[in-house]
Amino acid sequence: MKAPASSREVRGLMSDELLALPAVIDLDTANRALMIGRSTGYGLAKQGAYPVKVLRLGNAYRVVTADLLRLLGLERQQSDSGLEVAGGQHSLCA
């Protein structure tokens, strides 16, 4: 995997990486998934304008992964066996 050329370059997450995320993620990970920079992401969260609901837990921001996946057109679905099945396509990958 190629490293970013600079700290300002944002590398998106692939579909399999997104679907493997835990139930709640930090804002930096959500920013990567949306391919937005750190300053922009935190600014939007502070203003209440982030594209998905952001939870403020003490000094930390957290994003519910299911909300993020829904926004990106990826959803985890329960199969009859109770296992999660990935659905949809994600095109915001670097």
PASEBA-1860 file (N, C-alpha, C; in nm, 3 decimals):
! residues 94
1> MKAPASSR> 0.085/-0.118/0.000/0.000/0.000/0.000/0.089/0.124/0.000 ~ 0.053/0.218/-0.083/0.129/0.341/-0.096/0.092/0.438/0.016 ~ 0.193/0.498/0.079/0.169/0.597/0.184/0.130/0.730/0.120 ~ 0.049/0.811/0.191/0.012/0.943/0.137/0.137/1.026/0.110 ~ 0.134/1.105/0.003/0.247/1.189/-0.034/0.270/1.299/0.069 ~ 0.164/1.344/0.133/0.176/1.446/0.236/0.071/1.422/0.342 ~ 0.086/1.489/0.455/-0.011/1.472/0.563/-0.146/1.533/0.527 ~ -0.152/1.614/0.422/-0.278/1.677/0.381/-0.359/1.587/0.288
9> EVRGLMSD> -0.296/1.483/0.232/-0.365/1.392/0.142/-0.448/1.293/0.224 ~ -0.572/1.273/0.184/-0.662/1.183/0.255/-0.682/1.056/0.172 ~ -0.660/0.940/0.235/-0.684/0.813/0.167/-0.816/0.759/0.217 ~ -0.908/0.732/0.126/-1.037/0.677/0.164/-1.025/0.533/0.210 ~ -1.136/0.477/0.253/-1.140/0.338/0.297/-1.210/0.254/0.191 ~ -1.164/0.133/0.172/-1.225/0.040/0.078/-1.350/-0.020/0.142 ~ -1.438/-0.077/0.060/-1.563/-0.135/0.109/-1.541/-0.238/0.218 ~ -1.444/-0.327/0.198/-1.420/-0.431/0.299/-1.368/-0.371/0.430
17> ELLALPAV> -1.290/-0.263/0.421/-1.243/-0.195/0.542/-1.360/-0.130/0.616 ~ -1.450/-0.067/0.541/-1.566/-0.003/0.602/-1.655/-0.105/0.673 ~ -1.680/-0.217/0.607/-1.768/-0.319/0.664/-1.706/-0.390/0.784 ~ -1.575/-0.381/0.799/-1.506/-0.444/0.912/-1.494/-0.352/1.033 ~ -1.541/-0.229/1.021/-1.530/-0.134/1.133/-1.618/-0.175/1.251 ~ -1.577/-0.139/1.373/-1.662/-0.167/1.490/-1.788/-0.081/1.488 ~ -1.877/-0.103/1.582/-2.007/-0.035/1.585/-1.995/0.117/1.596 ~ -1.894/0.165/1.667/-1.873/0.309/1.684/-1.727/0.338/1.653
25> IDLDTANR> -1.703/0.444/1.577/-1.566/0.479/1.537/-1.535/0.623/1.575 ~ -1.405/0.654/1.576/-1.364/0.792/1.605/-1.386/0.880/1.482 ~ -1.382/1.009/1.505/-1.410/1.103/1.396/-1.304/1.098/1.287 ~ -1.179/1.072/1.323/-1.074/1.064/1.222/-1.101/0.952/1.123 ~ -1.149/0.837/1.172/-1.181/0.725/1.083/-1.299/0.760/0.994 ~ -1.401/0.823/1.050/-1.516/0.866/0.971/-1.474/0.967/0.865 ~ -1.384/1.057/0.901/-1.332/1.154/0.804/-1.263/1.083/0.688 ~ -1.185/0.981/0.718/-1.118/0.904/0.612/-1.220/0.837/0.521
33> ALMIGRST> -1.325/0.781/0.580/-1.428/0.713/0.501/-1.496/0.812/0.406 ~ -1.514/0.934/0.452/-1.580/1.037/0.371/-1.482/1.117/0.286 ~ -1.353/1.085/0.303/-1.246/1.154/0.230/-1.248/1.305/0.252 ~ -1.262/1.342/0.379/-1.252/1.483/0.416/-1.136/1.497/0.514 ~ -1.077/1.611/0.515/-0.963/1.637/0.603/-1.003/1.647/0.749 ~ -0.904/1.636/0.834/-0.925/1.639/0.979/-0.988/1.772/1.024 ~ -0.931/1.883/0.981/-0.982/2.014/1.021/-1.126/2.035/0.976 ~ -1.154/1.998/0.853/-1.289/2.011/0.800/-1.387/1.925/0.880
41> GYGLAKQG> -1.349/1.799/0.905/-1.435/1.708/0.980/-1.466/1.758/1.119 ~ -1.362/1.802/1.191/-1.385/1.851/1.327/-1.464/1.981/1.326 ~ -1.440/2.066/1.226/-1.516/2.190/1.214/-1.664/2.162/1.191 ~ -1.695/2.066/1.102/-1.834/2.029/1.077/-1.899/1.970/1.202 ~ -1.824/1.886/1.273/-1.878/1.824/1.395/-1.909/1.931/1.500 ~ -1.819/2.026/1.517/-1.840/2.135/1.613/-1.964/2.218/1.580 ~ -1.987/2.239/1.451/-2.100/2.320/1.405/-2.231/2.242/1.401 ~ -2.223/2.110/1.424/-2.342/2.026/1.413/-2.382/2.001/1.269
49> AYPVKVLR> -2.285/2.013/1.176/-2.314/2.000/1.034/-2.248/1.877/0.971 ~ -2.198/1.785/1.053/-2.135/1.664/0.999/-2.242/1.583/0.925 ~ -2.208/1.513/0.816/-2.309/1.444/0.735/-2.387/1.334/0.807 ~ -2.334/1.283/0.917/-2.406/1.185/0.999/-2.402/1.233/1.144 ~ -2.488/1.175/1.226/-2.493/1.214/1.367/-2.359/1.185/1.435 ~ -2.310/1.283/1.510/-2.185/1.270/1.584/-2.217/1.270/1.733 ~ -2.164/1.173/1.805/-2.183/1.165/1.950/-2.065/1.233/2.018 ~ -2.093/1.316/2.115/-1.987/1.381/2.192/-1.978/1.308/2.325
57> LGNAYRVV> -1.868/1.238/2.346/-1.846/1.161/2.469/-1.725/1.219/2.540 ~ -1.752/1.305/2.638/-1.641/1.375/2.704/-1.575/1.468/2.605 ~ -1.445/1.449/2.586/-1.372/1.531/2.489/-1.362/1.466/2.352 ~ -1.423/1.350/2.336/-1.410/1.275/2.211/-1.538/1.278/2.128 ~ -1.520/1.277/1.997/-1.631/1.264/1.903/-1.634/1.120/1.854 ~ -1.753/1.063/1.845/-1.771/0.927/1.793/-1.884/0.927/1.691 ~ -1.873/0.836/1.593/-1.973/0.822/1.488/-2.022/0.678/1.489 ~ -2.154/0.660/1.479/-2.212/0.526/1.470/-2.186/0.474/1.329
65> TADLLRLL> -2.117/0.362/1.320/-2.076/0.307/1.191/-2.194/0.278/1.100 ~ -2.304/0.228/1.154/-2.423/0.197/1.072/-2.474/0.322/1.001 ~ -2.472/0.437/1.068/-2.515/0.562/1.005/-2.422/0.599/0.889 ~ -2.292/0.582/0.911/-2.193/0.613/0.809/-2.209/0.520/0.689 ~ -2.225/0.392/0.715/-2.242/0.295/0.607/-2.367/0.325/0.525 ~ -2.475/0.363/0.593/-2.601/0.396/0.525/-2.579/0.515/0.431 ~ -2.509/0.618/0.480/-2.480/0.736/0.398/-2.401/0.698/0.273 ~ -2.310/0.604/0.287/-2.225/0.562/0.176/-2.288/0.455/0.088
73> GLERQQSD> -2.410/0.414/0.122/-2.478/0.313/0.041/-2.434/0.172/0.071 ~ -2.373/0.152/0.186/-2.333/0.019/0.233/-2.410/-0.011/0.360 ~ -2.469/-0.127/0.367/-2.540/-0.162/0.490/-2.511/-0.305/0.527 ~ -2.496/-0.328/0.655/-2.482/-0.464/0.706/-2.622/-0.519/0.722 ~ -2.643/-0.640/0.671/-2.775/-0.702/0.680/-2.763/-0.833/0.756 ~ -2.863/-0.864/0.836/-2.865/-0.991/0.907/-2.921/-1.100/0.816 ~ -2.848/-1.210/0.804/-2.898/-1.323/0.729/-2.980/-1.411/0.823 ~ -3.044/-1.513/0.769/-3.123/-1.605/0.852/-3.037/-1.673/0.958
81> SGLEVAGG> -2.908/-1.692/0.930/-2.819/-1.757/1.025/-2.769/-1.662/1.133 ~ -2.804/-1.532/1.121/-2.762/-1.434/1.220/-2.629/-1.369/1.188 ~ -2.565/-1.411/1.078/-2.439/-1.352/1.038/-2.464/-1.226/0.957 ~ -2.372/-1.131/0.966/-2.386/-1.009/0.890/-2.344/-1.032/0.746 ~ -2.420/-0.974/0.654/-2.391/-0.985/0.512/-2.375/-0.844/0.458 ~ -2.270/-0.821/0.382/-2.246/-0.688/0.326/-2.332/-0.668/0.203 ~ -2.374/-0.543/0.184/-2.454/-0.510/0.066/-2.414/-0.376/0.011 ~ -2.437/-0.356/-0.118/-2.413/-0.225/-0.177/-2.272/-0.213/-0.231
89> QHSLCA> -2.244/-0.096/-0.285/-2.114/-0.065/-0.343/-2.063/0.062/-0.279 ~ -1.934/0.075/-0.268/-1.873/0.198/-0.217/-1.776/0.248/-0.322 ~ -1.796/0.367/-0.371/-1.712/0.417/-0.478/-1.619/0.528/-0.432 ~ -1.618/0.559/-0.303/-1.533/0.667/-0.253/-1.400/0.612/-0.202 ~ -1.334/0.533/-0.283/-1.208/0.470/-0.243/-1.093/0.536/-0.317 ~ -0.978/0.539/-0.250/-0.858/0.593/-0.314/-0.778/0.481/-0.376
END
